[in-house]
Amino acid sequence: MKYKVHRFDINMEEDQFRLEKFLNGLKGEIASIIPNVKPTFMGMGATAKVNFLYVIEKIQL
């Protein structure tokens, strides 16, 4: 079994269709999607944002 890791930079408010196109374009099976969650502090308090995803693709031999 072989795997390939893709890094997908994302803006959660704007990139839904770009992510969908990317995922549908993969040849193998998606094994996992791991978000990179970054804490962000704003005037009203703390929040978190996802700035990129790791997409692990299982490649069929």
C-alpha distance matrix in Angstrom:
0.0 3.8 6.8 10.4 13.5 16.7 20.1 22.5 26.2 28.1 31.6 31.4 34.7 34.1 30.5 29.5 29.6 27.8 24.9 24.9 24.9 22.0 19.8 20.9 20.1 16.3 14.4 11.2 11.4 13.0 11.6 14.7 17.9 19.7 23.3 25.3 28.6 31.6 34.9 37.9 41.5 44.0 47.7 47.4 44.8 41.1 38.2 34.6 32.8 29.2 29.1 25.4 22.1 18.6 16.2 12.5 10.7 7.3 6.9 6.9 7.1
3.8 0.0 3.8 6.9 10.3 13.4 16.9 19.5 23.1 25.3 29.0 29.1 32.5 31.7 28.0 27.4 27.4 25.3 22.6 23.0 22.7 19.5 17.8 19.2 18.0 14.3 12.8 10.0 10.9 12.0 11.0 13.6 16.3 17.9 21.3 23.0 26.5 29.3 32.8 35.6 39.3 41.7 45.5 45.4 42.9 39.2 36.3 32.6 30.6 26.9 26.4 22.7 19.6 16.0 13.8 10.3 8.5 6.1 5.3 7.2 7.6
6.8 3.8 0.0 3.8 6.7 9.9 13.3 15.9 19.5 21.7 25.3 25.5 28.9 28.1 24.5 24.1 24.4 22.2 19.3 20.1 20.0 16.7 15.0 17.0 16.0 12.2 11.7 9.0 9.5 9.5 8.5 10.5 12.8 14.3 17.6 19.3 22.9 25.6 29.1 31.9 35.6 38.0 41.8 41.7 39.2 35.6 32.6 28.9 26.8 23.2 22.6 18.9 15.8 12.2 10.1 6.6 5.5 4.6 5.6 8.8 10.4
10.4 6.9 3.8 0.0 3.8 6.5 10.1 12.8 16.3 18.8 22.5 23.1 26.4 25.4 21.8 21.8 22.0 19.4 16.9 18.1 17.7 14.1 13.2 15.5 14.0 10.6 10.9 9.2 10.3 9.7 9.7 10.8 11.9 13.3 16.1 17.5 21.2 23.7 27.4 29.8 33.6 35.8 39.6 39.8 37.5 33.9 31.0 27.2 24.8 21.0 20.0 16.3 13.5 10.1 8.3 5.8 5.2 6.6 7.1 10.9 12.5
13.5 10.3 6.7 3.8 0.0 3.8 6.7 9.8 13.1 15.6 19.3 20.0 23.5 22.8 19.3 19.6 20.3 17.7 15.0 16.8 16.9 13.2 12.6 15.6 14.5 11.5 13.0 11.5 11.9 10.1 9.9 9.5 9.6 10.3 12.7 13.8 17.6 20.0 23.7 26.1 29.8 32.1 35.9 36.1 33.8 30.3 27.3 23.6 21.1 17.5 16.4 12.6 10.0 6.5 5.8 4.6 6.3 9.0 10.5 14.3 16.2
16.7 13.4 9.9 6.5 3.8 0.0 3.8 6.3 9.8 12.4 16.2 17.2 20.5 19.4 16.0 16.6 17.2 14.2 11.9 14.2 14.0 10.3 10.5 13.7 12.4 10.2 12.6 12.1 12.8 10.7 11.6 10.7 9.6 10.4 11.8 12.9 16.5 18.7 22.5 24.4 28.2 30.2 33.9 34.3 32.3 28.9 25.8 22.1 19.2 15.5 14.0 10.2 8.1 5.6 5.1 6.4 7.7 11.2 12.4 16.2 18.3
20.1 16.9 13.3 10.1 6.7 3.8 0.0 3.8 6.5 9.5 13.2 14.7 18.0 17.1 14.1 15.4 16.4 13.4 11.3 14.4 14.6 11.1 11.9 15.4 14.5 13.0 15.9 15.6 15.9 13.2 14.0 12.1 9.9 9.6 9.9 10.1 13.7 15.4 19.3 21.0 24.7 26.7 30.4 31.0 29.1 25.7 22.8 19.0 16.1 12.5 10.5 6.9 5.8 4.8 6.4 8.9 11.1 14.7 16.2 19.9 22.1
22.5 19.5 15.9 12.8 9.8 6.3 3.8 0.0 3.8 6.2 9.9 11.4 14.5 13.4 10.3 11.7 12.9 9.9 8.0 11.4 11.8 8.8 10.2 13.7 13.2 12.6 16.1 16.3 16.3 13.6 15.0 12.9 10.0 10.2 9.5 10.2 13.2 15.0 18.6 19.9 23.6 25.0 28.7 29.2 27.6 24.5 21.3 17.7 14.4 10.8 8.8 5.5 5.1 6.3 7.3 10.7 12.5 16.3 17.9 21.4 24.0
26.2 23.1 19.5 16.3 13.1 9.8 6.5 3.8 0.0 3.8 7.2 9.6 12.4 11.5 9.1 11.6 13.2 10.3 9.4 13.2 13.7 11.4 13.2 16.5 16.2 16.1 19.7 20.1 20.0 17.1 18.4 15.9 12.6 12.0 10.0 9.8 12.1 13.0 16.5 17.1 20.7 22.0 25.6 26.3 25.0 22.1 19.0 15.7 12.1 9.1 6.2 4.2 6.4 8.8 10.7 14.2 16.3 20.1 21.7 25.2 27.8
28.1 25.3 21.7 18.8 15.6 12.4 9.5 6.2 3.8 0.0 3.8 5.9 8.7 8.1 6.1 8.6 10.9 8.8 8.0 11.7 12.9 11.5 13.1 16.2 16.6 17.1 20.8 21.2 20.7 17.7 19.1 16.4 12.8 12.4 9.8 10.1 11.4 12.5 15.5 15.8 19.3 20.0 23.5 24.0 22.9 20.3 17.0 13.8 10.1 7.4 5.5 5.1 7.2 10.5 12.0 15.8 17.8 21.6 23.4 26.8 29.7
31.6 29.0 25.3 22.5 19.3 16.2 13.2 9.9 7.2 3.8 0.0 3.8 5.6 5.6 5.7 8.5 11.2 10.1 10.0 13.2 14.8 14.2 15.8 18.6 19.4 20.2 24.0 24.5 23.8 20.7 22.2 19.3 15.5 14.9 11.8 11.9 12.0 12.4 14.8 14.3 17.3 17.5 20.7 21.2 20.6 18.3 15.1 12.6 8.9 7.5 6.4 7.9 10.3 13.9 15.5 19.2 21.3 25.0 27.0 30.3 33.3
31.4 29.1 25.5 23.1 20.0 17.2 14.7 11.4 9.6 5.9 3.8 0.0 3.8 5.7 5.9 6.9 10.5 10.6 9.7 12.3 14.7 14.5 15.2 17.9 19.5 20.3 24.0 24.2 23.0 19.7 21.1 18.1 14.4 14.0 10.9 11.9 11.5 12.6 14.5 14.3 17.3 17.4 20.5 20.3 19.6 17.4 13.8 11.5 8.1 7.0 7.8 9.1 10.5 14.2 15.3 19.0 21.1 24.6 27.0 30.1 33.3
34.7 32.5 28.9 26.4 23.5 20.5 18.0 14.5 12.4 8.7 5.6 3.8 0.0 3.8 6.4 7.4 10.5 11.3 11.6 13.6 15.8 16.4 17.4 19.6 21.2 22.6 26.3 26.9 25.8 22.7 24.4 21.5 17.9 17.8 14.7 15.5 14.7 15.4 16.7 15.7 18.2 17.4 20.1 19.8 19.9 18.3 15.0 13.4 10.5 10.3 11.0 12.7 14.2 17.9 18.8 22.5 24.3 27.8 30.0 32.9 36.2
34.1 31.7 28.1 25.4 22.8 19.4 17.1 13.4 11.5 8.1 5.6 5.7 3.8 0.0 3.8 6.1 8.0 8.5 9.8 11.8 13.3 14.2 15.9 17.7 19.0 20.8 24.5 25.6 24.9 22.2 24.3 21.8 18.3 18.7 16.0 16.9 16.9 17.6 19.4 18.5 21.1 20.4 23.1 23.1 23.3 21.7 18.4 16.5 13.2 12.3 11.9 12.9 14.4 17.9 18.4 22.2 23.5 27.1 28.8 31.7 34.9
30.5 28.0 24.5 21.8 19.3 16.0 14.1 10.3 9.1 6.1 5.7 5.9 6.4 3.8 0.0 3.8 5.6 5.1 6.1 8.6 9.9 10.4 12.2 14.2 15.3 17.0 20.7 21.8 21.3 18.7 21.0 18.8 15.4 16.2 14.0 15.4 16.1 17.4 19.9 19.6 22.6 22.5 25.5 25.6 25.2 23.2 19.7 17.2 13.6 11.7 11.1 10.9 11.8 14.9 15.0 18.7 19.8 23.4 25.1 28.0 31.1
29.5 27.4 24.1 21.8 19.6 16.6 15.4 11.7 11.6 8.6 8.5 6.9 7.4 6.1 3.8 0.0 3.8 5.5 5.3 6.2 8.7 10.0 10.7 12.3 14.3 16.0 19.6 20.5 19.6 17.0 19.5 17.4 14.4 15.8 14.1 16.2 16.9 18.8 21.1 21.2 24.2 24.2 27.1 26.6 26.2 24.1 20.4 18.0 14.8 12.8 13.1 12.6 12.4 15.3 14.7 18.2 19.0 22.3 24.1 26.7 30.1
29.6 27.4 24.4 22.0 20.3 17.2 16.4 12.9 13.2 10.9 11.2 10.5 10.5 8.0 5.6 3.8 0.0 3.8 5.4 4.9 6.1 8.6 9.9 10.5 12.2 14.6 18.1 19.6 19.2 17.3 20.3 18.9 16.3 18.2 17.0 19.2 20.3 22.2 24.7 24.7 27.7 27.6 30.5 30.1 29.9 27.8 24.2 21.7 18.4 16.2 16.0 15.0 14.7 17.0 15.8 19.0 19.1 22.3 23.6 26.0 29.3
27.8 25.3 22.2 19.4 17.7 14.2 13.4 9.9 10.3 8.8 10.1 10.6 11.3 8.5 5.1 5.5 3.8 0.0 3.8 5.5 5.2 6.2 8.7 10.0 10.6 12.9 16.5 18.2 18.3 16.4 19.3 17.9 15.2 17.0 15.9 17.7 19.3 21.0 23.9 24.1 27.3 27.4 30.6 30.6 30.1 27.8 24.3 21.5 17.9 15.3 14.3 12.9 12.7 14.8 13.8 17.1 17.3 20.7 21.8 24.4 27.5
24.9 22.6 19.3 16.9 15.0 11.9 11.3 8.0 9.4 8.0 10.0 9.7 11.6 9.8 6.1 5.3 5.4 3.8 0.0 3.8 5.4 5.0 6.1 8.6 9.8 11.1 14.8 15.8 15.3 13.0 15.7 14.2 11.5 13.4 12.7 15.0 16.9 19.1 22.1 22.8 26.2 26.8 30.1 29.9 29.0 26.4 22.7 19.7 16.3 13.3 12.9 10.9 9.8 11.7 10.5 13.8 14.3 17.7 19.2 22.0 25.2
24.9 23.0 20.1 18.1 16.8 14.2 14.4 11.4 13.2 11.7 13.2 12.3 13.6 11.8 8.6 6.2 4.9 5.5 3.8 0.0 3.8 5.5 5.2 6.1 8.6 10.4 13.8 14.9 14.3 12.6 15.7 14.8 12.8 15.4 15.3 18.1 19.8 22.3 25.1 25.9 29.2 29.6 32.8 32.3 31.4 29.0 25.2 22.3 19.2 16.3 16.4 14.4 12.8 14.3 12.2 15.0 14.7 17.7 19.0 21.3 24.7
24.9 22.7 20.0 17.7 16.9 14.0 14.6 11.8 13.7 12.9 14.8 14.7 15.8 13.3 9.9 8.7 6.1 5.2 5.4 3.8 0.0 3.8 5.6 5.2 6.1 9.0 12.3 14.3 14.7 13.7 17.2 16.8 15.0 17.7 17.7 20.1 22.2 24.5 27.5 28.2 31.6 31.9 35.1 35.0 34.2 31.7 28.1 25.1 21.7 18.7 18.1 15.9 14.5 15.5 13.3 15.8 14.9 17.8 18.5 20.6 23.7
22.0 19.5 16.7 14.1 13.2 10.3 11.1 8.8 11.4 11.5 14.2 14.5 16.4 14.2 10.4 10.0 8.6 6.2 5.0 5.5 3.8 0.0 3.8 5.5 5.2 6.7 10.4 12.1 12.7 11.4 14.7 14.3 12.6 15.1 15.4 17.7 20.2 22.6 25.9 26.9 30.4 31.2 34.6 34.6 33.5 30.8 27.2 23.9 20.5 17.2 16.2 13.5 11.9 12.3 10.1 12.6 11.8 15.0 15.7 18.3 21.3
19.8 17.8 15.0 13.2 12.6 10.5 11.9 10.2 13.2 13.1 15.8 15.2 17.4 15.9 12.2 10.7 9.9 8.7 6.1 5.2 5.6 3.8 0.0 3.8 5.4 5.5 9.0 9.8 9.6 8.1 11.6 11.5 10.4 13.6 14.6 17.4 19.9 22.7 26.0 27.4 30.9 31.9 35.4 35.0 33.7 30.8 27.1 23.8 20.8 17.3 17.2 14.2 11.7 11.7 8.7 10.7 9.7 12.6 13.8 16.2 19.5
20.9 19.2 17.0 15.5 15.6 13.7 15.4 13.7 16.5 16.2 18.6 17.9 19.6 17.7 14.2 12.3 10.5 10.0 8.6 6.1 5.2 5.5 3.8 0.0 3.8 5.6 8.2 9.9 10.2 10.0 13.8 14.4 13.8 17.2 18.3 21.2 23.6 26.4 29.5 30.8 34.3 35.0 38.4 37.9 36.8 34.1 30.3 27.2 24.1 20.8 20.7 17.8 15.5 15.5 12.3 13.7 11.8 14.0 14.5 16.2 19.5
20.1 18.0 16.0 14.0 14.5 12.4 14.5 13.2 16.2 16.6 19.4 19.5 21.2 19.0 15.3 14.3 12.2 10.6 9.8 8.6 6.1 5.2 5.4 3.8 0.0 3.8 6.4 9.2 10.8 11.1 14.8 15.6 15.1 18.2 19.4 21.9 24.7 27.2 30.6 31.8 35.4 36.3 39.7 39.6 38.4 35.6 32.0 28.7 25.4 22.0 21.2 18.1 16.0 15.5 12.5 13.6 11.4 13.6 13.3 15.1 17.9
16.3 14.3 12.2 10.6 11.5 10.2 13.0 12.6 16.1 17.1 20.2 20.3 22.6 20.8 17.0 16.0 14.6 12.9 11.1 10.4 9.0 6.7 5.5 5.6 3.8 0.0 3.8 5.7 7.6 8.1 11.6 12.9 13.1 16.2 18.0 20.6 23.6 26.4 29.9 31.5 35.2 36.5 40.0 39.9 38.4 35.3 31.7 28.2 25.2 21.6 20.9 17.5 14.8 13.5 10.1 10.4 7.8 9.9 9.6 11.8 14.7
14.4 12.8 11.7 10.9 13.0 12.6 15.9 16.1 19.7 20.8 24.0 24.0 26.3 24.5 20.7 19.6 18.1 16.5 14.8 13.8 12.3 10.4 9.0 8.2 6.4 3.8 0.0 3.8 7.0 9.2 12.3 14.5 15.5 18.8 21.0 23.6 26.8 29.6 33.1 34.9 38.7 40.1 43.7 43.4 41.8 38.7 35.1 31.6 28.7 25.0 24.4 20.8 18.0 16.2 12.7 11.9 8.4 9.0 7.6 8.8 11.6
11.2 10.0 9.0 9.2 11.5 12.1 15.6 16.3 20.1 21.2 24.5 24.2 26.9 25.6 21.8 20.5 19.6 18.2 15.8 14.9 14.3 12.1 9.8 9.9 9.2 5.7 3.8 0.0 3.8 6.6 9.0 11.9 13.6 16.9 19.7 22.4 25.5 28.6 32.1 34.2 38.0 39.6 43.2 42.9 41.0 37.7 34.2 30.7 28.1 24.4 24.1 20.5 17.2 15.0 11.3 9.6 5.9 5.5 4.9 6.4 9.8
11.4 10.9 9.5 10.3 11.9 12.8 15.9 16.3 20.0 20.7 23.8 23.0 25.8 24.9 21.3 19.6 19.2 18.3 15.3 14.3 14.7 12.7 9.6 10.2 10.8 7.6 7.0 3.8 0.0 3.8 6.1 9.2 11.5 14.9 17.9 21.0 23.8 27.2 30.4 32.7 36.4 38.1 41.7 41.0 39.0 35.7 32.3 28.8 26.5 22.9 23.2 19.8 16.2 14.1 10.4 8.6 5.6 5.1 6.8 8.1 11.9
13.0 12.0 9.5 9.7 10.1 10.7 13.2 13.6 17.1 17.7 20.7 19.7 22.7 22.2 18.7 17.0 17.3 16.4 13.0 12.6 13.7 11.4 8.1 10.0 11.1 8.1 9.2 6.6 3.8 0.0 3.8 5.7 7.7 11.2 14.1 17.3 20.1 23.5 26.6 29.0 32.7 34.4 38.0 37.3 35.2 32.0 28.5 25.0 22.8 19.3 19.8 16.4 12.8 10.8 7.2 6.0 4.6 6.1 9.0 11.2 14.8
11.6 11.0 8.5 9.7 9.9 11.6 14.0 15.0 18.4 19.1 22.2 21.1 24.4 24.3 21.0 19.5 20.3 19.3 15.7 15.7 17.2 14.7 11.6 13.8 14.8 11.6 12.3 9.0 6.1 3.8 0.0 3.8 7.3 10.1 13.6 16.6 19.3 22.8 25.9 28.6 32.2 34.3 37.9 37.1 34.8 31.3 28.1 24.6 22.9 19.4 20.2 16.9 13.1 10.7 7.8 5.4 5.5 5.9 9.6 11.9 15.2
14.7 13.6 10.5 10.8 9.5 10.7 12.1 12.9 15.9 16.4 19.3 18.1 21.5 21.8 18.8 17.4 18.9 17.9 14.2 14.8 16.8 14.3 11.5 14.4 15.6 12.9 14.5 11.9 9.2 5.7 3.8 0.0 3.8 6.4 9.9 13.0 15.6 19.2 22.1 24.9 28.5 30.6 34.2 33.4 31.0 27.5 24.3 20.9 19.2 15.9 16.9 13.8 10.1 8.1 6.0 5.2 7.3 9.0 12.7 15.4 18.6
17.9 16.3 12.8 11.9 9.6 9.6 9.9 10.0 12.6 12.8 15.5 14.4 17.9 18.3 15.4 14.4 16.3 15.2 11.5 12.8 15.0 12.6 10.4 13.8 15.1 13.1 15.5 13.6 11.5 7.7 7.3 3.8 0.0 3.8 6.6 9.9 12.5 16.0 19.0 21.5 25.2 27.1 30.7 30.1 27.8 24.4 21.1 17.6 15.6 12.2 13.3 10.3 6.6 5.7 4.6 6.3 9.0 11.7 15.0 18.1 21.3
19.7 17.9 14.3 13.3 10.3 10.4 9.6 10.2 12.0 12.4 14.9 14.0 17.8 18.7 16.2 15.8 18.2 17.0 13.4 15.4 17.7 15.1 13.6 17.2 18.2 16.2 18.8 16.9 14.9 11.2 10.1 6.4 3.8 0.0 3.8 6.7 9.3 12.8 15.8 18.6 22.3 24.5 28.2 27.7 25.2 21.6 18.5 14.9 13.3 10.1 11.3 8.7 5.6 5.0 6.5 8.2 11.7 14.4 17.6 20.8 23.8
23.3 21.3 17.6 16.1 12.7 11.8 9.9 9.5 10.0 9.8 11.8 10.9 14.7 16.0 14.0 14.1 17.0 15.9 12.7 15.3 17.7 15.4 14.6 18.3 19.4 18.0 21.0 19.7 17.9 14.1 13.6 9.9 6.6 3.8 0.0 3.8 5.9 9.4 12.5 15.0 18.7 20.8 24.5 24.1 21.7 18.3 15.1 11.4 9.5 6.3 7.9 6.2 4.4 6.3 8.7 11.3 14.7 17.7 20.8 24.1 27.1
25.3 23.0 19.3 17.5 13.8 12.9 10.1 10.2 9.8 10.1 11.9 11.9 15.5 16.9 15.4 16.2 19.2 17.7 15.0 18.1 20.1 17.7 17.4 21.2 21.9 20.6 23.6 22.4 21.0 17.3 16.6 13.0 9.9 6.7 3.8 0.0 3.8 6.4 9.9 12.6 16.3 18.8 22.6 22.6 20.1 16.5 13.7 10.0 8.3 5.5 6.3 5.6 5.9 7.7 11.1 13.6 17.1 20.2 23.0 26.6 29.2
28.6 26.5 22.9 21.2 17.6 16.5 13.7 13.2 12.1 11.4 12.0 11.5 14.7 16.9 16.1 16.9 20.3 19.3 16.9 19.8 22.2 20.2 19.9 23.6 24.7 23.6 26.8 25.5 23.8 20.1 19.3 15.6 12.5 9.3 5.9 3.8 0.0 3.8 6.6 9.4 13.0 15.5 19.2 19.0 16.4 12.8 10.0 6.3 5.6 4.6 6.9 8.0 9.0 11.3 14.4 16.9 20.4 23.4 26.5 29.9 32.7
31.6 29.3 25.6 23.7 20.0 18.7 15.4 15.0 13.0 12.5 12.4 12.6 15.4 17.6 17.4 18.8 22.2 21.0 19.1 22.3 24.5 22.6 22.7 26.4 27.2 26.4 29.6 28.6 27.2 23.5 22.8 19.2 16.0 12.8 9.4 6.4 3.8 0.0 3.8 6.4 10.0 12.8 16.6 16.9 14.3 10.7 8.7 5.5 5.3 6.1 7.1 9.5 11.6 14.0 17.3 20.0 23.5 26.6 29.4 33.0 35.6
34.9 32.8 29.1 27.4 23.7 22.5 19.3 18.6 16.5 15.5 14.8 14.5 16.7 19.4 19.9 21.1 24.7 23.9 22.1 25.1 27.5 25.9 26.0 29.5 30.6 29.9 33.1 32.1 30.4 26.6 25.9 22.1 19.0 15.8 12.5 9.9 6.6 3.8 0.0 3.8 6.8 10.0 13.6 13.8 10.8 7.2 6.0 4.3 6.4 8.8 10.3 13.1 15.2 17.6 20.8 23.4 26.9 30.0 32.9 36.4 39.1
37.9 35.6 31.9 29.8 26.1 24.4 21.0 19.9 17.1 15.8 14.3 14.3 15.7 18.5 19.6 21.2 24.7 24.1 22.8 25.9 28.2 26.9 27.4 30.8 31.8 31.5 34.9 34.2 32.7 29.0 28.6 24.9 21.5 18.6 15.0 12.6 9.4 6.4 3.8 0.0 3.8 6.5 10.2 11.0 8.7 5.8 5.2 5.2 6.8 10.1 11.1 14.5 17.1 20.0 23.1 26.0 29.4 32.6 35.4 38.9 41.7
41.5 39.3 35.6 33.6 29.8 28.2 24.7 23.6 20.7 19.3 17.3 17.3 18.2 21.1 22.6 24.2 27.7 27.3 26.2 29.2 31.6 30.4 30.9 34.3 35.4 35.2 38.7 38.0 36.4 32.7 32.2 28.5 25.2 22.3 18.7 16.3 13.0 10.0 6.8 3.8 0.0 3.8 7.0 8.1 5.9 4.3 6.1 8.1 10.2 13.7 14.7 18.3 20.9 23.7 26.9 29.8 33.1 36.3 39.2 42.7 45.4
44.0 41.7 38.0 35.8 32.1 30.2 26.7 25.0 22.0 20.0 17.5 17.4 17.4 20.4 22.5 24.2 27.6 27.4 26.8 29.6 31.9 31.2 31.9 35.0 36.3 36.5 40.1 39.6 38.1 34.4 34.3 30.6 27.1 24.5 20.8 18.8 15.5 12.8 10.0 6.5 3.8 0.0 3.8 5.5 5.3 5.9 7.3 9.9 11.6 15.3 16.3 20.0 22.7 25.9 28.8 31.9 35.1 38.4 41.2 44.6 47.5
47.7 45.5 41.8 39.6 35.9 33.9 30.4 28.7 25.6 23.5 20.7 20.5 20.1 23.1 25.5 27.1 30.5 30.6 30.1 32.8 35.1 34.6 35.4 38.4 39.7 40.0 43.7 43.2 41.7 38.0 37.9 34.2 30.7 28.2 24.5 22.6 19.2 16.6 13.6 10.2 7.0 3.8 0.0 3.8 5.7 8.2 10.4 13.4 15.2 19.0 20.0 23.7 26.5 29.7 32.5 35.7 38.8 42.1 44.9 48.4 51.3
47.4 45.4 41.7 39.8 36.1 34.3 31.0 29.2 26.3 24.0 21.2 20.3 19.8 23.1 25.6 26.6 30.1 30.6 29.9 32.3 35.0 34.6 35.0 37.9 39.6 39.9 43.4 42.9 41.0 37.3 37.1 33.4 30.1 27.7 24.1 22.6 19.0 16.9 13.8 11.0 8.1 5.5 3.8 0.0 3.8 7.2 9.2 12.8 15.1 18.9 20.6 24.2 26.5 29.7 32.3 35.4 38.5 41.7 44.7 48.0 51.1
44.8 42.9 39.2 37.5 33.8 32.3 29.1 27.6 25.0 22.9 20.6 19.6 19.9 23.3 25.2 26.2 29.9 30.1 29.0 31.4 34.2 33.5 33.7 36.8 38.4 38.4 41.8 41.0 39.0 35.2 34.8 31.0 27.8 25.2 21.7 20.1 16.4 14.3 10.8 8.7 5.9 5.3 5.7 3.8 0.0 3.8 6.8 10.4 13.3 17.0 19.0 22.4 24.5 27.5 30.2 33.1 36.4 39.4 42.5 45.8 48.8
41.1 39.2 35.6 33.9 30.3 28.9 25.7 24.5 22.1 20.3 18.3 17.4 18.3 21.7 23.2 24.1 27.8 27.8 26.4 29.0 31.7 30.8 30.8 34.1 35.6 35.3 38.7 37.7 35.7 32.0 31.3 27.5 24.4 21.6 18.3 16.5 12.8 10.7 7.2 5.8 4.3 5.9 8.2 7.2 3.8 0.0 3.8 7.1 10.3 13.9 15.9 19.1 21.1 24.0 26.8 29.6 32.9 35.9 39.0 42.3 45.3
38.2 36.3 32.6 31.0 27.3 25.8 22.8 21.3 19.0 17.0 15.1 13.8 15.0 18.4 19.7 20.4 24.2 24.3 22.7 25.2 28.1 27.2 27.1 30.3 32.0 31.7 35.1 34.2 32.3 28.5 28.1 24.3 21.1 18.5 15.1 13.7 10.0 8.7 6.0 5.2 6.1 7.3 10.4 9.2 6.8 3.8 0.0 3.8 7.0 10.5 13.0 16.1 17.9 20.9 23.5 26.4 29.6 32.7 35.8 39.1 42.1
34.6 32.6 28.9 27.2 23.6 22.1 19.0 17.7 15.7 13.8 12.6 11.5 13.4 16.5 17.2 18.0 21.7 21.5 19.7 22.3 25.1 23.9 23.8 27.2 28.7 28.2 31.6 30.7 28.8 25.0 24.6 20.9 17.6 14.9 11.4 10.0 6.3 5.5 4.3 5.2 8.1 9.9 13.4 12.8 10.4 7.1 3.8 0.0 3.8 7.0 9.6 12.5 14.2 17.1 19.8 22.7 26.0 29.1 32.1 35.4 38.4
32.8 30.6 26.8 24.8 21.1 19.2 16.1 14.4 12.1 10.1 8.9 8.1 10.5 13.2 13.6 14.8 18.4 17.9 16.3 19.2 21.7 20.5 20.8 24.1 25.4 25.2 28.7 28.1 26.5 22.8 22.9 19.2 15.6 13.3 9.5 8.3 5.6 5.3 6.4 6.8 10.2 11.6 15.2 15.1 13.3 10.3 7.0 3.8 0.0 3.8 6.2 9.3 11.4 14.7 17.3 20.5 23.6 26.9 29.7 33.1 36.1
29.2 26.9 23.2 21.0 17.5 15.5 12.5 10.8 9.1 7.4 7.5 7.0 10.3 12.3 11.7 12.8 16.2 15.3 13.3 16.3 18.7 17.2 17.3 20.8 22.0 21.6 25.0 24.4 22.9 19.3 19.4 15.9 12.2 10.1 6.3 5.5 4.6 6.1 8.8 10.1 13.7 15.3 19.0 18.9 17.0 13.9 10.5 7.0 3.8 0.0 3.8 5.8 7.6 11.0 13.6 16.9 19.9 23.3 26.0 29.4 32.4
29.1 26.4 22.6 20.0 16.4 14.0 10.5 8.8 6.2 5.5 6.4 7.8 11.0 11.9 11.1 13.1 16.0 14.3 12.9 16.4 18.1 16.2 17.2 20.7 21.2 20.9 24.4 24.1 23.2 19.8 20.2 16.9 13.3 11.3 7.9 6.3 6.9 7.1 10.3 11.1 14.7 16.3 20.0 20.6 19.0 15.9 13.0 9.6 6.2 3.8 0.0 3.8 7.2 10.5 13.4 16.8 19.6 23.2 25.5 29.1 31.8
25.4 22.7 18.9 16.3 12.6 10.2 6.9 5.5 4.2 5.1 7.9 9.1 12.7 12.9 10.9 12.6 15.0 12.9 10.9 14.4 15.9 13.5 14.2 17.8 18.1 17.5 20.8 20.5 19.8 16.4 16.9 13.8 10.3 8.7 6.2 5.6 8.0 9.5 13.1 14.5 18.3 20.0 23.7 24.2 22.4 19.1 16.1 12.5 9.3 5.8 3.8 0.0 3.8 6.9 9.7 13.1 15.9 19.5 21.8 25.4 28.0
22.1 19.6 15.8 13.5 10.0 8.1 5.8 5.1 6.4 7.2 10.3 10.5 14.2 14.4 11.8 12.4 14.7 12.7 9.8 12.8 14.5 11.9 11.7 15.5 16.0 14.8 18.0 17.2 16.2 12.8 13.1 10.1 6.6 5.6 4.4 5.9 9.0 11.6 15.2 17.1 20.9 22.7 26.5 26.5 24.5 21.1 17.9 14.2 11.4 7.6 7.2 3.8 0.0 3.8 6.2 9.6 12.5 16.0 18.5 22.1 24.9
18.6 16.0 12.2 10.1 6.5 5.6 4.8 6.3 8.8 10.5 13.9 14.2 17.9 17.9 14.9 15.3 17.0 14.8 11.7 14.3 15.5 12.3 11.7 15.5 15.5 13.5 16.2 15.0 14.1 10.8 10.7 8.1 5.7 5.0 6.3 7.7 11.3 14.0 17.6 20.0 23.7 25.9 29.7 29.7 27.5 24.0 20.9 17.1 14.7 11.0 10.5 6.9 3.8 0.0 3.8 6.4 9.7 13.0 15.5 19.1 21.7
16.2 13.8 10.1 8.3 5.8 5.1 6.4 7.3 10.7 12.0 15.5 15.3 18.8 18.4 15.0 14.7 15.8 13.8 10.5 12.2 13.3 10.1 8.7 12.3 12.5 10.1 12.7 11.3 10.4 7.2 7.8 6.0 4.6 6.5 8.7 11.1 14.4 17.3 20.8 23.1 26.9 28.8 32.5 32.3 30.2 26.8 23.5 19.8 17.3 13.6 13.4 9.7 6.2 3.8 0.0 3.8 6.3 9.9 12.4 15.9 18.8
12.5 10.3 6.6 5.8 4.6 6.4 8.9 10.7 14.2 15.8 19.2 19.0 22.5 22.2 18.7 18.2 19.0 17.1 13.8 15.0 15.8 12.6 10.7 13.7 13.6 10.4 11.9 9.6 8.6 6.0 5.4 5.2 6.3 8.2 11.3 13.6 16.9 20.0 23.4 26.0 29.8 31.9 35.7 35.4 33.1 29.6 26.4 22.7 20.5 16.9 16.8 13.1 9.6 6.4 3.8 0.0 3.8 6.7 9.5 13.0 15.7
10.7 8.5 5.5 5.2 6.3 7.7 11.1 12.5 16.3 17.8 21.3 21.1 24.3 23.5 19.8 19.0 19.1 17.3 14.3 14.7 14.9 11.8 9.7 11.8 11.4 7.8 8.4 5.9 5.6 4.6 5.5 7.3 9.0 11.7 14.7 17.1 20.4 23.5 26.9 29.4 33.1 35.1 38.8 38.5 36.4 32.9 29.6 26.0 23.6 19.9 19.6 15.9 12.5 9.7 6.3 3.8 0.0 3.8 6.2 9.6 12.6
7.3 6.1 4.6 6.6 9.0 11.2 14.7 16.3 20.1 21.6 25.0 24.6 27.8 27.1 23.4 22.3 22.3 20.7 17.7 17.7 17.8 15.0 12.6 14.0 13.6 9.9 9.0 5.5 5.1 6.1 5.9 9.0 11.7 14.4 17.7 20.2 23.4 26.6 30.0 32.6 36.3 38.4 42.1 41.7 39.4 35.9 32.7 29.1 26.9 23.3 23.2 19.5 16.0 13.0 9.9 6.7 3.8 0.0 3.8 6.5 9.6
6.9 5.3 5.6 7.1 10.5 12.4 16.2 17.9 21.7 23.4 27.0 27.0 30.0 28.8 25.1 24.1 23.6 21.8 19.2 19.0 18.5 15.7 13.8 14.5 13.3 9.6 7.6 4.9 6.8 9.0 9.6 12.7 15.0 17.6 20.8 23.0 26.5 29.4 32.9 35.4 39.2 41.2 44.9 44.7 42.5 39.0 35.8 32.1 29.7 26.0 25.5 21.8 18.5 15.5 12.4 9.5 6.2 3.8 0.0 3.8 6.4
6.9 7.2 8.8 10.9 14.3 16.2 19.9 21.4 25.2 26.8 30.3 30.1 32.9 31.7 28.0 26.7 26.0 24.4 22.0 21.3 20.6 18.3 16.2 16.2 15.1 11.8 8.8 6.4 8.1 11.2 11.9 15.4 18.1 20.8 24.1 26.6 29.9 33.0 36.4 38.9 42.7 44.6 48.4 48.0 45.8 42.3 39.1 35.4 33.1 29.4 29.1 25.4 22.1 19.1 15.9 13.0 9.6 6.5 3.8 0.0 3.8
7.1 7.6 10.4 12.5 16.2 18.3 22.1 24.0 27.8 29.7 33.3 33.3 36.2 34.9 31.1 30.1 29.3 27.5 25.2 24.7 23.7 21.3 19.5 19.5 17.9 14.7 11.6 9.8 11.9 14.8 15.2 18.6 21.3 23.8 27.1 29.2 32.7 35.6 39.1 41.7 45.4 47.5 51.3 51.1 48.8 45.3 42.1 38.4 36.1 32.4 31.8 28.0 24.9 21.7 18.8 15.7 12.6 9.6 6.4 3.8 0.0
